[in-house]
Amino acid sequence: MHIEFLGTAGYHPCENRHTTCIYLPDATPQSGFVLDAGSGLFRLIGRDLPSQLHIFMSHAHLDHSGGLTFLLDVLHGKNCTITVYGNALTLHAVTQTLFGLPLFPVEFRFRTHVVEAGVPFEVDGVQIEAFALTHPGGSMGYRFHWPQKDTSAASSTRSSTSQFSVPQPSGAKSLAYVTDTVGDGLYLDHIRDVDVLIHERNFADNLQDVALLTGHCSSSDVANVARETRPGQLLLMHFNPLPDSDPALEDDLAEEFPDAVFTRDNQIIEF
């Protein structure tokens, strides 16, 4: 499975980063998952797509939803079904305002699925939990769990053809996606010991006052979350687009978590 970072900036695009959009092209055998739809979604234009795309929205702020209007080009000439997931407020903003006159000339024509915090659901065998985040206007995080696959049938078939073919079981995997939050302790129980944690780090510590004003995380906030929840791998994104510097060099977060990845646009990470 692969995680592609199509957009890693918050608020607005810059020369090197588009706004938040993450793509799991092989989330299941028949579908891809998209985490938020910022301007980075344009990178799917012209690409081969699976038969289904499931788009999970954290909230309706434009740096997370504006890319949905690019779907007309993304889907041009493709046979791909779109389902957009989010809470009722987010889906109403997207379907009635973002895709409504005078902002956009074409009405919303895709499937939707209302997600409620604390109510688990399943997509193509993947178990999903949504949870509330503290952010102006609200936001939601997601935890995805891929159950361990039963390979017993494949094992018996292969063993009949080769005495040396002994397939190993495919283990369970988990991924959590958290963005646009003040980094308080209210969601930590939902992401403990996750295999991969994709988490925002909007501001360096010298901009803590701006982080509080806008409802985002500083490096210290992210460090507190990581110490408490112990993710197997920490992938950081949703960076402040103004500085030209490498986010990993802006303060001491990378020193405390040397294995953390400060993601960049077009980066692909195996999961």
N, C-alpha and C positions, 0 to 999 in steps of 0.2 A: 504494500500500500504506500502511496505517496502523498505528501502534503506540498502543494504549490502555493507560494505566497505571491499572489497577483497584485496586491497592493498592501503597503505596510505603513502608510502615513495616516495620521488623524487630521481632522478638520478640513484640510485642503491639499491638493496635490502640490508637488514641487518638482524640480528638475529631475530628481532621482527616484521619487516615490509617488505612487498613486494611493488613493485612499482605500481603506480596508476591504480586502476581499481575499479569501483563502479557498483553495479548491482541492478537493480530494477526488481525483478523476476515477479512481478504482475503489471507492468506498465499499461497494458491493459488486458482484459480477455483472449486474444490470444497470447500476446507477452511480452517478457521481454526487458528492455533497459539496455545497458552496456555503461558506460561513460569511455572512454579510455580503452586501452588494454595493460597495463603494465604486469609485471610478476605475479601480483595477479590473473590474469585470470586463472591460473592453478587450482585455488580453485573450478572451475566449473567442473573439470574432475570427471566423475562418478555420477554427480548429475542428477536428473530429470530436463528436460528443457521444456519450452513452445514450441509451434509449430514454433515460430519465435523469433529470437534474432536480435535486431537492435543495432548496435554498433556505437556510436557517437565519432568520433576522434577529439580531440582538435588540434593535430599536429602530426608530424611523428617522433619526437625524440624517441629514443629506449625505454626510461622508460615509454612511453605511447603507443607504437606500438608493441614492441617485443613479447608480449603475443599473438598476432594474430597468430603466428606460432604454438601456442599450440592448435589451433582449431581442428587439426587433431585428437587429443586425446579427447578433449571436446566433439566432435561430434561422436566419435566412437560408433556405435550401436544405434545412436539417429536419429529420424526423425525430424530434426529442420532446418529451412531455415535461413541463415545468410545474413544480409544486412549491409554493412559498409558505414558510412556517413563521409564525410570530404570534405575539399576544394580540388581543382584539384591538387595542389602541394602535399598535403598529400596522396591522393589516388594514385598518380603516384609513389611516393616514396615507398608506401606499395606494390602495385601490381607489379611494375617493378624491384624494388631493394631488398626490404626485402624478397619477395617471388621469387627472381631470383637467378640464379647461379652467383657467387659461394657461396652465403650466405645460400641458402635453396634449398633442392632438389625437392620440389613439387611446381608447379605453383599455382598462386592465382586462386581459383575456386568459389569465392563467389560473390554475387550481390554487386554492389556499387551504391551510389547516391551522385552526386556532390552537395555540399552545398555552397551557396554564401552568404557572409555577407549581411544582410539587406533584404534578399529575404526569406520570411516566407514559411514554408511548413508544411505538416500534415502527421502524421504516426498513423494509427489506431485511428483516432479521436483526437489525441493529437496535439495541435498547437505548432509549434516549430519555434523559431527565433535564428539564429546564428549571432554573432557579432565579429568583429576583436579585438584582444588583442595585446598589445605591448610586443614582445618577439623576441629574435634572431631567424630568420627564419620564424617568424609569428606563431600565435596561434589563436584559435577561442573559444569563450565561447558560451554557449547555454542557452536559457530560454525555459522551457516547461510549457504549460498551459493545464490543464485538465478542460474542460468546465463543468459547472454544469449539472448534469444528470437530465433528465426529468423522474420523477418517477410517473407521473399521472396515467399511465396504471396499474402499480403495485399497486398503491393506491386503485384504484377502485376494482381491483380483491381481494385484501386483505379485504377491508371493507365489501365485500359481504359475507365473511366467518366469520368475527369476528368484533363486534362493538368496540372492544378495540384495534384493530390493526390500528394505525395511523402512517404510515411511514413518516419520515422526509426527505426532499429533500437532495440530496447529493450535497454539495457545490463545487464550482470551487476550484482548487488548482494550485499553481505555484511553480516551482523549477528552480533555476538558477545554472549553473555549470561553475565555473571560475577557471582556473589553468594556470600556466606558463605565468605570466604577471608581469610587473613592478608595477602594482597597481596604474596607473595614472588615471585621471578622464575621459578618453575617452569612457569608457564603462558603466559608472554609470547609465546613463538614461535607459539602457537596463535591469537593475536588481532592480530598485527601488521598494520597498514595496513587494518584492517577499516573499512568505510564507516560503520557505526554500532556503537558500543560501549555497551551497557547494563551499568553496573558499580555495585556497592554502594559507599556511603560511609556506613558505619554510625555512625562517631563523629567528632566534631571533634577537632582535635589535642590539646586539653586533656584528653581522655579516652583517650590512647594506652595507658595501663596497662589500662584496661577492654577496649580493642580486643584487646590481646595475650591477656588472660585468656579472652576469649570466642571468639577466632579470627576476628576481623573486621578491616576496614580503617579506618584513620583517613584524614583528608584528605591527609596527607603520603604515605601509602601509595598512594592513588589518583593523586596527582600524579606519583609515580615511575613508575607503570604507564603513564600517559598520555604522559609524555615519551619513554618507551622504545618504545611501540607505535604512536604517531601515528595515532589513530583519526580518521576524517573528521568524526565527530560524537560527542560524549561526553554520554551521558544517565545521570544519577546517581539512585539510588534506594536502598531499604532503609535508611532513616534511623532513628536513635535516636528512639523515640516520646516520650521524656520532655520534652525542651525545647519551649517554646512558640514559640521563635524560628525565623526563616527559616533553613534549613540553609546557604544561600548567604552568610549574614552571620555565621556562627559562627567563621570563621577566614579565612585568606587564599587558599583554594583558588579561589574565584571571581575573584579578582584575577589570578591566574596564567592561568586558563582562562576568559576572559570569555564565550566562546561555549558553555561547558558548560551543560547544562540540569539544574537541580535539580528533578526532576519532582515533581508533586503528583497526588493522586488525581483521576481523571476527566480527566486531561490527554491529549490526542490529538496525536500528532506524525506528520506525513507522512514517508514513507520511500521 
